[in-house]
């Protein structure tokens, strides 16, 4: 249900943005020059793919939906929702008439879920996608009242609380994956039948709590109303949120006899008002009631001209309340179509045996970073020495803004904000990353081809004679409502790559601990060039692959890292910290493993012998005379 709330927010913001763009053309802007090779042009405007199971079997009749990373043109999302593609009997599908850019692809089939890895991938026109569906898990049981009689027609929901590795539950992929998951959730809803029996299927692996009763976190009844909609939910086995038991679900597994003894709890209410600090009055506001872990318990919708919100049937516990307001105003200039919003800071609320009133949520406009991408091509002499380089549109570049703050629970809760932090340039190279909270942000790039690398990310100053700010190194510090404009991202041709295997000495075996490989610039003038630092995890078999590397001299370093429950995607690059860069340089100098990468050089099967650091030992105790 958490993805359902995220999707409602995504769609709402998109619709408001669409209204703001009434009268504009639905295309990407200026017309493109027609290529002389029509076949090649058509192949580069479509994505072909196949849907398979974990065992490699094709999955027919799978619903395929594609969503642009840049949701500045919401019509594309709406078109995908109303015109999904189905895989054929061999699991093949084809998505056509695509504009240059980057896309996420979602695949759904009853009883299956898209693998988490596939939900995070970006695709460009001309790519071939292989989507893997895994068999979803099942939770089934019976709901009875205090007399042992079946509870009929109560809404049942499975709430994912932890991932299979026991880390906190996280939202999958971008806006596309969230909307697709949400639509799958809405195909139900799951309710107890005339025997009180329920069955929830198609669950991703992880740990779940199961609740009966209530409205399911959406602020309104899903499907037909039931007499239990106004009750506070009862959690398995017959518990409140704080004492609820968890159900472990493995891939394709079925948890049976998850029986719930229904408690007729009416709970308490939470109420308050919404204030606007800066920016236009909102067209509507969504108020989220969530647990501290990010699980959304309920949603209140406040329309224009109103300022009061309320929740009822709330169980005792600790909650966070946050408001997201959509102004529906015209998009910002400088980066094409954008979506605007205002958000309140999360407010902690403790419900203990009584109603909570008098809450005031203050929504403030979010910030944005905009600019343009430019390509630095190879000259003719350099291009002749580089093979297989073809022009690729920079619209396929994915730009993301990473929030440096730790423990930003509200963004994890809403999920939607994270989905909007990815964007792509338009056909003029202009981009805008929106919906950014106050704090320090850094731009990250995912490039559309292996022969490209990020050369500089600069912010010119007001004084044209002043040196531009290297925001790859410093980041951008934003305040509420800031609109930082003029960022120039230079992408160059001629990238190198390095792949191979790491073997731990003295046994020459793959690592048994979590490891990463680091490339550190060896030239003195590049020591603080953050874009020249690269790192990648080492696989269990010791293999690693580093791509989109700037040509130059590097030290190669291996590092062991303690096992943590932090998702790999949430790790921040070590080189962002000045002290960490210094430590890496010391390790690089000590390693004496210097690698020189020339333009377009592709080094494969590199053998990296890693010697573990020896731990200092205490001197042996002297024997008594």
Backbone torsions as a table, in degrees:
resi	resn	phi	psi	omega
1	UNK	NA	-22.3	177.7
2	UNK	-62.6	-40.3	177.8
3	UNK	-67.5	-30.6	177.0
4	UNK	-61.0	-46.1	-179.7
5	UNK	-64.7	-41.5	178.5
6	UNK	-59.8	-43.1	-177.6
7	UNK	-65.9	-39.7	178.2
8	UNK	-59.0	-42.3	179.2
9	UNK	-64.8	-45.1	179.5
10	UNK	-57.5	-51.5	-177.4
11	UNK	-63.6	-38.8	-179.9
12	UNK	-62.6	-47.1	179.6
13	UNK	-63.1	-40.3	179.7
14	UNK	-63.3	-43.2	-179.6
15	UNK	-63.1	-42.8	179.5
16	UNK	-64.1	-40.2	177.5
17	UNK	-64.0	-37.4	179.4
18	UNK	-63.9	-41.9	177.8
19	UNK	-61.9	-38.0	-178.9
20	UNK	-66.5	-21.9	-176.7
21	UNK	-100.4	12.3	-177.9
22	UNK	-54.4	131.9	179.4
23	UNK	97.2	-11.0	178.3
24	UNK	-87.3	155.8	176.1
25	UNK	-69.4	146.9	-179.3
26	UNK	-84.8	0.1	-179.1
27	UNK	-88.5	-174.8	-173.0
28	UNK	-85.2	-5.2	177.8
29	UNK	131.2	-127.1	-176.3
30	UNK	-65.7	147.5	-178.8
31	UNK	-73.1	150.8	-179.6
32	UNK	-94.7	148.2	174.9
33	UNK	-70.7	133.2	-178.2
34	UNK	-69.5	134.8	175.4
35	UNK	-76.9	152.6	179.2
36	UNK	-75.6	-17.3	179.9
37	UNK	-104.7	96.6	-175.5
38	UNK	-63.9	-37.9	-179.6
39	UNK	-62.5	-44.6	179.4
40	UNK	-64.4	-38.6	179.4
41	UNK	-61.7	-44.0	-179.3
42	UNK	-66.3	-38.3	-178.5
43	UNK	-66.8	-28.9	-179.5
44	UNK	-88.5	4.6	176.3
45	UNK	-112.2	12.7	179.8
46	UNK	-139.4	159.9	174.8
47	UNK	-122.2	123.0	175.9
48	UNK	-100.8	155.7	-179.9
49	UNK	-167.8	-178.6	179.7
50	UNK	-145.4	143.3	177.5
51	UNK	-108.1	126.4	-178.7
52	UNK	-132.5	163.8	173.1
53	UNK	-89.0	177.6	178.0
54	UNK	-60.2	-29.5	178.7
55	UNK	-84.5	0.0	177.8
56	UNK	90.9	3.6	179.2
57	UNK	-78.0	140.3	178.5
58	UNK	-68.0	149.2	178.8
59	UNK	-115.4	105.6	178.8
60	UNK	-78.8	163.2	174.5
61	UNK	56.5	30.5	174.3
62	UNK	-81.5	136.9	177.5
63	UNK	-81.8	121.3	-178.0
64	UNK	-111.0	128.1	174.8
65	UNK	-129.5	141.3	-178.7
66	UNK	-118.8	139.8	-176.4
67	UNK	-133.3	131.4	177.5
68	UNK	-69.2	141.7	175.6
69	UNK	-62.7	-40.7	177.1
70	UNK	-86.0	102.6	-176.7
71	UNK	-89.2	18.2	177.2
72	UNK	-60.5	-24.2	174.2
73	UNK	-110.1	87.8	-173.8
74	UNK	-64.9	-15.4	-179.8
75	UNK	-61.3	-32.4	179.5
76	UNK	-64.2	-40.6	178.2
77	UNK	-65.6	-45.3	-179.4
78	UNK	-61.7	-40.9	179.6
79	UNK	-62.4	-38.7	179.8
80	UNK	-68.0	-37.0	179.4
81	UNK	-64.5	-37.3	-176.0
82	UNK	-92.4	-12.6	-179.2
83	UNK	-131.5	61.1	178.8
84	UNK	-69.6	158.8	178.5
85	UNK	-107.6	146.5	177.7
86	UNK	-111.6	143.4	176.0
87	UNK	-73.8	150.4	-178.9
88	UNK	-84.1	-169.1	-175.9
89	UNK	-63.9	-21.8	178.2
90	UNK	-98.1	8.2	179.3
91	UNK	82.3	4.0	-177.5
92	UNK	-83.2	150.8	175.2
93	UNK	-147.6	164.3	179.8
94	UNK	-145.3	128.0	179.0
95	UNK	-111.2	120.0	-169.9
96	UNK	-117.3	172.6	176.1
97	UNK	57.2	42.9	-178.7
98	UNK	-93.3	138.6	173.4
99	UNK	-79.2	155.8	174.6
100	UNK	-55.0	142.0	-179.1
101	UNK	156.2	-167.0	176.9
102	UNK	-121.8	145.0	-173.3
103	UNK	-137.4	153.8	165.6
104	UNK	-108.1	146.3	-178.0
105	UNK	-120.7	134.0	179.2
106	UNK	-117.7	138.9	177.7
107	UNK	-125.9	132.9	179.6
108	UNK	-137.6	139.6	177.3
109	UNK	-147.8	139.4	-176.6
110	UNK	-51.9	127.8	177.3
111	UNK	87.8	-3.8	-178.5
112	UNK	-121.0	158.9	172.8
113	UNK	-131.6	147.3	177.4
114	UNK	-71.7	136.2	-179.7
115	UNK	-58.8	146.0	-176.1
116	UNK	-62.4	-34.9	178.7
117	UNK	-61.6	-46.1	-178.4
118	UNK	-66.6	-29.7	-177.5
119	UNK	-71.4	-13.1	-177.5
120	UNK	-104.6	-1.1	-175.8
121	UNK	-84.1	150.7	175.0
122	UNK	-109.0	142.0	179.2
123	UNK	-125.1	149.0	176.6
124	UNK	-121.0	154.1	175.7
125	UNK	-52.5	134.3	-175.4
126	UNK	101.7	-15.5	-179.7
127	UNK	-77.3	159.6	171.6
128	UNK	-116.3	122.5	-174.0
129	UNK	-107.3	138.2	170.3
130	UNK	-117.0	112.9	-176.9
131	UNK	-103.4	131.1	-177.0
132	UNK	-108.7	123.8	175.2
133	UNK	-101.2	136.3	177.1
134	UNK	-111.8	146.7	-179.0
135	UNK	-65.1	125.3	-179.7
136	UNK	-76.5	158.6	178.4
137	UNK	-85.5	172.2	-176.9
138	UNK	-133.0	138.7	170.3
139	UNK	-123.8	127.3	-179.1
140	UNK	-140.1	151.1	-179.4
141	UNK	-177.8	-164.2	-176.2
142	UNK	-133.0	141.2	177.9
143	UNK	-110.5	124.2	179.3
144	UNK	-130.1	159.8	177.4
145	UNK	-90.9	-173.0	-176.4
146	UNK	-64.0	-18.9	178.9
147	UNK	-94.1	0.0	-179.2
148	UNK	86.2	4.2	178.8
149	UNK	-82.4	148.8	-179.6
150	UNK	-65.9	141.2	173.4
151	UNK	-95.0	115.3	-171.3
152	UNK	-102.6	131.7	172.6
153	UNK	80.2	16.4	177.5
154	UNK	-82.5	137.9	176.5
155	UNK	-66.6	132.9	178.7
156	UNK	-119.2	132.5	177.4
157	UNK	-134.7	143.9	175.0
158	UNK	-103.3	122.4	-173.6
159	UNK	-110.2	113.9	-179.3
160	UNK	-74.1	123.2	-177.6
161	UNK	-108.0	-28.2	-179.2
162	UNK	-145.2	154.1	175.5
163	UNK	-80.4	167.8	179.4
164	UNK	-56.0	-30.3	178.4
165	UNK	-84.7	9.4	177.8
166	UNK	74.9	6.0	173.0
167	UNK	-74.5	166.2	-178.2
168	UNK	-61.2	147.1	178.8
169	UNK	-60.5	137.3	-179.1
170	UNK	-128.2	152.9	-178.4
171	UNK	-79.7	135.9	-175.5
172	UNK	-81.8	134.5	166.1
173	UNK	57.3	-157.4	-178.4
174	UNK	-98.4	-159.8	-176.2
175	UNK	-59.6	-37.2	-178.8
176	UNK	-60.7	-49.5	-179.8
177	UNK	-63.1	-37.5	-179.7
178	UNK	-66.2	-44.2	-179.7
179	UNK	-64.7	-42.6	179.9
180	UNK	-62.2	-45.7	177.8
181	UNK	-60.6	-39.1	-178.2
182	UNK	-66.4	-41.4	178.5
183	UNK	-62.8	-38.3	177.3
184	UNK	-62.8	-39.5	178.9
185	UNK	-65.2	-34.3	-176.0
186	UNK	-79.0	-9.4	178.6
187	UNK	-67.8	-22.1	176.1
188	UNK	-67.7	-118.1	-3.7
189	UNK	-78.3	166.5	178.4
190	UNK	-81.3	123.3	178.3
191	UNK	-133.1	155.2	176.0
192	UNK	-71.3	141.1	-177.8
193	UNK	-87.3	-166.0	-175.4
194	UNK	-67.9	-12.3	175.9
195	UNK	-99.9	0.7	-176.1
196	UNK	82.7	5.5	-176.1
197	UNK	-89.1	141.4	176.2
198	UNK	-130.9	158.8	176.7
199	UNK	-148.4	117.2	178.1
200	UNK	-109.4	125.3	-176.3
201	UNK	-126.0	171.5	179.0
202	UNK	73.1	36.5	-178.2
203	UNK	-93.8	135.8	174.8
204	UNK	-69.3	151.5	179.3
205	UNK	-58.0	144.9	178.3
206	UNK	152.6	-164.6	179.9
207	UNK	-111.3	136.5	-174.3
208	UNK	-129.8	151.4	162.6
209	UNK	-107.8	145.6	-177.7
210	UNK	-117.1	129.3	-177.1
211	UNK	-123.8	144.8	176.7
212	UNK	-120.3	137.8	178.6
213	UNK	91.7	172.1	-176.9
214	UNK	81.9	-174.3	-176.3
215	UNK	-101.4	0.6	174.0
216	UNK	85.9	15.1	174.4
217	UNK	87.3	-0.3	-176.0
218	UNK	-97.6	-5.6	-179.4
219	UNK	82.1	0.9	178.0
220	UNK	-158.1	163.4	-178.5
221	UNK	-71.2	136.4	174.7
222	UNK	-93.7	112.9	-176.3
223	UNK	84.8	-154.4	-178.5
224	UNK	-70.6	144.5	179.0
225	UNK	-67.7	152.3	177.3
226	UNK	-132.8	160.3	-178.9
227	UNK	-67.1	-5.2	-176.6
228	UNK	-103.1	2.1	-176.4
229	UNK	-62.1	-33.7	-176.1
230	UNK	-90.4	1.8	176.9
231	UNK	-82.1	154.0	166.6
232	UNK	-73.1	140.6	-176.4
233	UNK	-64.7	150.7	172.8
234	UNK	-106.0	128.1	-177.2
235	UNK	-97.9	147.3	176.4
236	UNK	-59.0	134.1	3.6
237	UNK	-87.3	-32.3	173.7
238	UNK	-166.2	65.0	-160.8
239	UNK	-133.8	171.1	168.7
240	UNK	-91.4	-179.2	178.6
241	UNK	-59.0	-42.5	-171.5
242	UNK	-71.8	-20.4	-178.4
243	UNK	-115.9	8.7	-176.9
244	UNK	-65.1	143.2	176.6
245	UNK	-87.6	154.9	177.8
246	UNK	-101.5	149.4	176.8
247	UNK	-116.2	124.3	-179.7
248	UNK	-88.2	130.0	-179.5
249	UNK	-124.0	121.2	173.3
250	UNK	-95.9	169.9	179.9
251	UNK	-56.8	121.0	177.2
252	UNK	71.7	5.6	-176.8
253	UNK	-84.1	159.0	179.1
254	UNK	-124.7	121.8	176.3
255	UNK	-97.8	115.3	-176.4
256	UNK	-106.0	166.6	177.1
257	UNK	59.1	33.3	174.4
258	UNK	-85.9	73.5	-172.5
259	UNK	-86.1	140.9	-177.4
260	UNK	-119.9	125.6	172.3
261	UNK	-91.9	109.8	-170.4
262	UNK	-71.1	134.5	176.9
263	UNK	-109.0	128.4	-178.7
264	UNK	-83.5	73.7	179.7
265	UNK	-96.4	133.3	177.0
266	UNK	-100.8	-12.4	173.3
267	UNK	66.4	-160.5	-176.9
268	UNK	-128.3	174.9	-178.6
269	UNK	-115.1	154.5	174.5
270	UNK	-129.5	132.8	-178.0
271	UNK	-148.2	160.0	178.8
272	UNK	177.9	-162.9	-176.3
273	UNK	-126.4	165.6	178.5
274	UNK	-120.5	130.9	176.4
275	UNK	-118.2	152.0	179.9
276	UNK	-110.3	127.5	177.3
277	UNK	-113.9	94.5	-179.5
278	UNK	84.2	147.8	178.7
279	UNK	85.9	172.6	-177.6
280	UNK	-73.6	163.5	176.2
281	UNK	-65.9	139.0	-176.9
282	UNK	-71.4	148.2	172.7
283	UNK	-74.6	-35.1	173.3
284	UNK	-162.2	161.5	-178.2
285	UNK	-135.0	134.3	173.1
286	UNK	-103.0	126.5	178.6
287	UNK	-110.1	125.3	-175.4
288	UNK	-106.8	132.3	171.4
289	UNK	-108.0	117.1	-176.0
290	UNK	-135.2	163.3	170.0
291	UNK	-77.2	165.8	177.5
292	UNK	-61.8	-26.6	179.8
293	UNK	-73.9	-13.4	179.9
294	UNK	107.6	-7.9	179.5
295	UNK	-71.5	122.8	-178.9
296	UNK	-79.4	126.2	-179.7
297	UNK	-97.4	-33.2	-178.4
298	UNK	-161.9	161.8	-179.5
299	UNK	-137.3	138.0	176.6
300	UNK	-119.7	133.1	-179.2
301	UNK	-106.5	123.8	-180.0
302	UNK	-114.6	118.0	-176.8
303	UNK	-85.3	169.5	-177.9
304	UNK	-56.6	140.6	179.5
305	UNK	87.6	-8.9	178.2
306	UNK	-109.2	156.5	178.9
307	UNK	-136.9	5.5	-178.5
308	UNK	-106.6	141.8	174.9
309	UNK	-130.3	161.4	177.9
310	UNK	-160.6	150.5	173.5
311	UNK	-127.0	141.7	174.9
312	UNK	-125.2	175.3	178.4
313	UNK	55.5	44.5	-178.4
314	UNK	-98.6	127.2	177.1
315	UNK	-74.0	158.9	173.1
316	UNK	-58.3	142.2	178.5
317	UNK	156.2	177.8	178.0
318	UNK	-100.3	133.7	-174.7
319	UNK	-134.1	165.2	168.5
320	UNK	-118.4	138.4	176.4
321	UNK	-120.0	129.2	-179.3
322	UNK	-139.3	143.0	178.7
323	UNK	-113.5	138.0	174.5
324	UNK	-121.6	118.0	-176.4
325	UNK	-110.4	135.7	177.5
326	UNK	-107.4	114.1	-179.1
327	UNK	-76.2	-23.9	-178.9
328	UNK	64.1	23.7	-178.7
329	UNK	-88.4	174.5	-177.0
330	UNK	-63.6	151.6	-177.2
331	UNK	-68.6	160.7	178.2
332	UNK	-71.2	152.7	176.6
333	UNK	-83.2	159.2	171.3
334	UNK	103.3	-19.7	-177.4
335	UNK	-142.5	24.2	-179.7
336	UNK	81.7	-163.6	-178.4
337	UNK	-66.8	139.4	178.4
338	UNK	-140.0	168.0	175.9
339	UNK	-115.7	131.5	-179.4
340	UNK	-107.3	156.7	175.7
341	UNK	-163.7	159.9	172.6
342	UNK	-122.0	144.5	-174.8
343	UNK	-136.8	144.1	174.6
344	UNK	-93.1	156.8	171.9
345	UNK	-69.1	145.3	-179.5
346	UNK	-65.7	132.8	-179.8
347	UNK	-108.1	128.0	179.3
348	UNK	-79.9	133.7	178.6
349	UNK	-131.4	133.7	-179.5
350	UNK	-115.5	113.8	179.6
351	UNK	-98.2	118.5	-179.1
352	UNK	-138.4	85.1	172.4
353	UNK	73.6	9.8	-179.2
354	UNK	-156.0	161.8	176.4
355	UNK	-69.0	155.1	176.3
356	UNK	-121.0	121.8	-177.9
357	UNK	-130.8	174.9	175.1
358	UNK	78.4	16.8	179.8
359	UNK	-77.5	138.7	174.7
360	UNK	-124.4	121.2	177.2
361	UNK	-104.6	126.9	-179.3
362	UNK	-106.9	114.3	179.6
363	UNK	-91.1	135.9	179.2
364	UNK	-124.4	145.4	-178.5
365	UNK	-64.0	140.9	176.1
366	UNK	-79.1	167.1	-175.2
367	UNK	-100.8	174.7	-179.7
368	UNK	-151.3	152.9	173.9
369	UNK	-124.1	126.1	-179.6
370	UNK	-132.7	160.7	-179.4
371	UNK	175.6	-148.6	-179.3
372	UNK	-146.4	154.3	174.3
373	UNK	-104.0	140.8	177.4
374	UNK	-129.1	148.1	-179.1
375	UNK	-104.5	131.7	173.7
376	UNK	-105.6	98.9	-174.5
377	UNK	-80.0	161.1	171.7
378	UNK	-71.6	148.5	173.5
379	UNK	-77.5	173.0	-173.1
380	UNK	-60.9	-38.9	179.7
381	UNK	-65.2	-43.3	179.7
382	UNK	-68.4	-37.9	-177.3
383	UNK	-64.5	-33.5	-179.2
384	UNK	-65.8	-26.0	179.4
385	UNK	-89.6	-4.6	179.5
386	UNK	-110.0	125.2	-177.5
387	UNK	-92.4	155.5	171.0
388	UNK	57.6	33.0	174.1
389	UNK	-95.9	121.4	176.2
390	UNK	-126.4	152.9	-179.7
391	UNK	-65.8	131.9	175.3
392	UNK	-125.1	141.2	179.9
393	UNK	-68.7	134.4	178.6
394	UNK	-68.5	-10.1	175.7
395	UNK	-60.9	-17.3	177.4
396	UNK	-83.4	-1.1	177.0
397	UNK	-75.5	129.4	177.8
398	UNK	-101.0	121.7	176.9
399	UNK	-108.6	134.5	-179.9
400	UNK	-131.1	148.5	174.9
401	UNK	-107.5	119.9	-178.5
402	UNK	-99.0	123.3	178.2
403	UNK	-78.4	125.3	-177.0
404	UNK	-78.4	-15.4	-178.7
405	UNK	-66.3	148.6	177.1
406	UNK	-98.5	146.7	175.9
407	UNK	68.0	40.0	178.4
408	UNK	-80.5	80.0	-171.0
409	UNK	-66.3	-31.4	-176.0
410	UNK	-66.6	-37.5	179.2
411	UNK	-68.2	-35.7	175.8
412	UNK	-66.1	-34.0	-178.7
413	UNK	-69.0	-50.2	-175.0
414	UNK	-78.0	-29.6	177.2
415	UNK	67.2	-43.9	-177.7
416	UNK	-55.6	-41.9	-178.0
417	UNK	-59.5	-41.6	178.2
418	UNK	-63.9	-36.7	-179.8
419	UNK	-65.0	-33.5	-178.3
420	UNK	-83.8	-7.2	-177.7
421	UNK	-79.7	-6.2	172.6
422	UNK	-97.2	139.2	177.1
423	UNK	-150.5	172.6	176.2
424	UNK	-133.2	156.5	176.5
425	UNK	-71.8	158.1	171.9
426	UNK	-86.3	-172.8	-175.0
427	UNK	-69.9	-9.3	174.3
428	UNK	-97.6	1.5	-179.2
429	UNK	88.1	-0.7	-177.1
430	UNK	-79.9	142.3	177.9
431	UNK	-141.3	160.3	174.7
432	UNK	-149.6	121.7	176.1
433	UNK	-99.9	118.3	-170.8
434	UNK	-115.0	-178.6	176.8
435	UNK	56.0	49.0	-179.2
436	UNK	-104.0	132.6	178.1
437	UNK	-77.5	157.8	175.3
438	UNK	-57.4	144.4	-179.7
439	UNK	139.4	-172.0	-178.8
440	UNK	-92.3	125.1	-178.9
441	UNK	-123.3	148.4	175.1
442	UNK	-127.4	143.1	178.8
443	UNK	-86.8	132.8	174.7
444	UNK	-119.8	148.0	-176.4
445	UNK	-122.0	140.6	165.9
446	UNK	-119.1	114.1	-168.7
447	UNK	-87.5	152.6	-174.0
448	UNK	-82.2	-5.6	-179.6
449	UNK	-152.6	153.0	-176.2
450	UNK	-73.2	-17.1	-178.7
451	UNK	-86.6	5.4	179.6
452	UNK	-106.9	150.1	172.7
453	UNK	-143.4	154.6	178.5
454	UNK	-80.8	120.3	-177.0
455	UNK	-94.3	-50.7	179.0
456	UNK	-146.4	153.6	169.8
457	UNK	-131.9	104.0	-170.4
458	UNK	-123.1	149.2	175.3
459	UNK	-120.1	106.2	178.7
460	UNK	-61.0	148.4	178.8
461	UNK	-94.8	166.6	-179.5
462	UNK	-59.5	-39.8	176.7
463	UNK	-79.1	112.4	-176.4
464	UNK	-62.7	-19.4	178.8
465	UNK	-86.1	-11.7	-178.9
466	UNK	-80.7	150.6	-179.7
467	UNK	-71.5	134.3	178.3
468	UNK	-59.5	153.0	179.2
469	UNK	-82.8	128.8	176.9
470	UNK	-81.2	91.0	-175.7
471	UNK	-80.8	-8.5	169.3
472	UNK	-64.6	-33.2	180.0
473	UNK	-86.1	-44.1	-171.5
474	UNK	-95.1	-23.6	-171.6
475	UNK	76.8	-179.9	178.8
476	UNK	-123.4	121.3	178.6
477	UNK	-92.2	121.5	-174.0
478	UNK	-111.4	144.9	169.4
479	UNK	-109.7	169.0	-179.4
480	UNK	-56.5	129.0	177.0
481	UNK	79.4	0.4	-179.9
482	UNK	-62.0	142.7	173.5
483	UNK	-126.1	89.9	179.5
484	UNK	-82.2	119.6	-174.9
485	UNK	-120.2	161.2	171.9
486	UNK	91.4	7.5	179.0
487	UNK	-64.0	135.5	178.9
488	UNK	-116.1	117.3	177.9
489	UNK	-104.4	114.8	180.0
490	UNK	-98.8	122.5	178.8
491	UNK	-112.6	128.5	-174.8
492	UNK	-114.1	151.5	173.5
493	UNK	-85.8	159.8	175.9
494	UNK	101.3	22.3	-178.4
495	UNK	-66.0	150.7	175.4
496	UNK	-104.9	173.1	176.3
497	UNK	-145.8	156.4	-178.9
498	UNK	-143.8	121.7	177.1
499	UNK	-138.7	154.2	-179.2
500	UNK	174.5	-152.6	-179.3
501	UNK	-134.6	141.7	176.7
502	UNK	-100.5	130.7	177.3
503	UNK	-122.0	132.9	-177.4
504	UNK	-88.5	129.4	179.0
505	UNK	-90.1	154.3	10.5
506	UNK	-91.6	-2.0	-173.7
507	UNK	-87.0	-8.0	179.5
508	UNK	58.4	45.7	-177.7
509	UNK	-118.9	162.0	176.3
510	UNK	-61.7	158.1	-178.2
511	UNK	-67.1	147.8	175.8
512	UNK	-104.9	-4.4	177.2
513	UNK	-119.2	166.4	178.5
514	UNK	-68.6	127.8	-176.6
515	UNK	-136.2	159.3	172.6
516	UNK	-136.9	151.1	172.5
517	UNK	-106.3	143.7	-178.2
518	UNK	-125.7	137.3	167.8
519	UNK	-107.0	127.2	-176.6
520	UNK	-121.2	128.8	-178.4
521	UNK	-61.5	131.9	-177.2
522	UNK	-94.0	-16.1	178.3
523	UNK	-74.6	134.6	-177.8
524	UNK	-55.9	-37.6	-175.7
525	UNK	-72.6	-10.7	-177.1
526	UNK	-108.2	10.0	-173.3
527	UNK	-62.3	-29.6	179.0
528	UNK	-110.0	17.3	175.3
529	UNK	-85.4	98.1	-173.2
530	UNK	-60.3	-32.5	-178.7
531	UNK	-72.0	-5.5	176.3
532	UNK	-98.0	3.4	175.7
533	UNK	-99.8	131.6	-178.5
534	UNK	-132.5	146.3	177.6
535	UNK	-149.9	146.3	179.5
536	UNK	-149.1	147.4	177.2
537	UNK	-71.4	152.8	176.3
538	UNK	-96.8	131.1	179.8
539	UNK	-71.8	168.5	-178.3
540	UNK	-60.8	-29.4	179.0
541	UNK	-86.9	3.7	178.1
542	UNK	93.3	-3.7	-177.1
543	UNK	-77.8	151.0	176.8
544	UNK	-149.1	158.8	-179.7
545	UNK	-149.4	123.6	178.7
546	UNK	-116.9	125.1	-176.2
547	UNK	-127.5	170.7	178.9
548	UNK	56.1	44.7	-176.4
549	UNK	-91.0	134.9	173.4
550	UNK	-69.9	134.8	177.6
551	UNK	-58.7	147.9	179.2
552	UNK	150.8	-174.2	179.5
553	UNK	-96.1	138.9	-177.3
554	UNK	-137.6	152.8	163.4
555	UNK	-94.6	142.6	177.3
556	UNK	-108.9	123.6	-175.3
557	UNK	-130.1	139.4	171.4
558	UNK	-107.4	142.8	-179.8
559	UNK	-134.1	139.0	171.9
560	UNK	-92.0	139.4	-178.7
561	UNK	-125.5	141.9	177.8
562	UNK	-64.9	146.5	178.2
563	UNK	-67.2	123.6	178.1
564	UNK	-128.8	165.5	178.6
565	UNK	-93.0	8.0	179.5
566	UNK	-74.6	126.5	178.3
567	UNK	-59.2	144.7	-178.8
568	UNK	-56.2	-38.4	-177.6
569	UNK	-67.8	-19.3	-178.1
570	UNK	-90.6	-6.6	-179.9
571	UNK	-69.1	141.5	175.8
572	UNK	-95.8	141.5	178.6
573	UNK	-56.3	135.7	-178.2
574	UNK	-59.8	-36.9	-172.9
575	UNK	-68.8	-7.9	178.5
576	UNK	-68.1	-20.4	-179.5
577	UNK	-99.5	128.3	-179.4
578	UNK	-56.3	-42.9	179.4
579	UNK	-63.6	-36.8	179.2
580	UNK	-68.3	-36.5	176.6
581	UNK	-62.9	-40.8	178.8
582	UNK	-62.3	-43.5	179.6
583	UNK	-63.2	-39.7	177.8
584	UNK	-63.4	-40.4	-179.9
585	UNK	-64.0	-40.8	177.5
586	UNK	-60.3	-44.1	179.2
587	UNK	-64.4	-38.4	179.6
588	UNK	-64.9	-45.1	178.6
589	UNK	-61.8	-38.8	-179.5
590	UNK	-69.4	-31.6	-176.8
591	UNK	-72.1	-32.0	-178.5
592	UNK	60.6	18.8	177.0
593	UNK	-94.9	90.8	-178.4
594	UNK	-99.1	129.5	178.1
595	UNK	-122.7	129.2	176.5
596	UNK	-106.7	121.3	-179.1
597	UNK	-109.2	124.2	178.5
598	UNK	-94.5	170.9	-178.4
599	UNK	-58.1	130.9	176.4
600	UNK	67.5	9.4	-179.2
601	UNK	-71.5	129.9	177.6
602	UNK	-116.6	103.0	-179.8
603	UNK	-95.4	121.5	-179.4
604	UNK	-121.2	162.2	177.8
605	UNK	56.2	33.4	177.4
606	UNK	-72.0	133.1	-179.6
607	UNK	-102.4	116.0	-177.6
608	UNK	-109.5	111.7	177.6
609	UNK	-90.4	114.6	-177.6
610	UNK	-102.4	127.0	177.8
611	UNK	-105.4	112.8	-178.5
612	UNK	-60.0	147.1	176.1
613	UNK	-68.4	135.2	178.9
614	UNK	-82.7	136.3	178.7
615	UNK	-82.4	138.8	177.8
616	UNK	-67.1	136.4	179.3
617	UNK	-114.6	150.3	178.8
618	UNK	-72.4	145.5	178.0
619	UNK	-64.2	146.3	-179.4
620	UNK	-62.0	140.1	179.7
621	UNK	-68.0	140.5	179.1
622	UNK	-73.2	139.5	178.5
623	UNK	-75.0	144.5	178.3
624	UNK	-67.5	140.1	179.6
625	UNK	-64.6	NA	NA
